[in-house]
Amino acid sequence: MLAAQAAKTPDRVALRSGGLAWTYRELAARSDRLADALAARGVGNGALVGVCLERGPDMLAVLLAVLKAGAGYVPLDPGFPAERLAYMAEDAGLAALVTQRRHRDRLDLAGRPVLVLDELDQALAAQPATRIGRDVDGALPESVAYVIYTSGSTGRPKG
């Protein structure tokens, strides 16, 4: 639906956050570039990607990118205790993590890819803004879109 809207009204504002406004073209291009970065790191259909970000426009772009890469996302609130985040990441079997510099050291993914958005801005901007197409690794209607962890009756989070 985002791609269709971006094709129909590319210069219309898609989101506003504070003083920032992104058009549909900008949001689609940002999410496509991020999806390409995830796919290049082996993220595809059936994978789960941790998203540990402050709320803002990039969070929406990342969530769209994860879905475009064919994966599901696991929201990881940067305000949670490190032990809870580590448990959730391990339990979910994350294939990758998308985060910001200030949260990078909160999770250890044991060699799995970590995309640090504030360190990727120039590299992402240099990528072509081509729309990614559907492929065999893309999400299917029955694919997992997200896994949310709740407190659980045992005191341990459950996804």
Secondary structure, 3 states (H helix, E strand, C coil): CHHHHHHHCCCCEEEEECCEEEEHHHHHHHHHHHHHHHHHCCCCCCCEEEEECCCCHHHHHHHHHHHHCCCEEEECCCCCCHHHHHHHHHHHCCCEEEECHHHHHHCCCCCCCEEEHHHHHHHHHHCCCCCCCCCCCCCCCCCCCECCCECCCCCCCEC
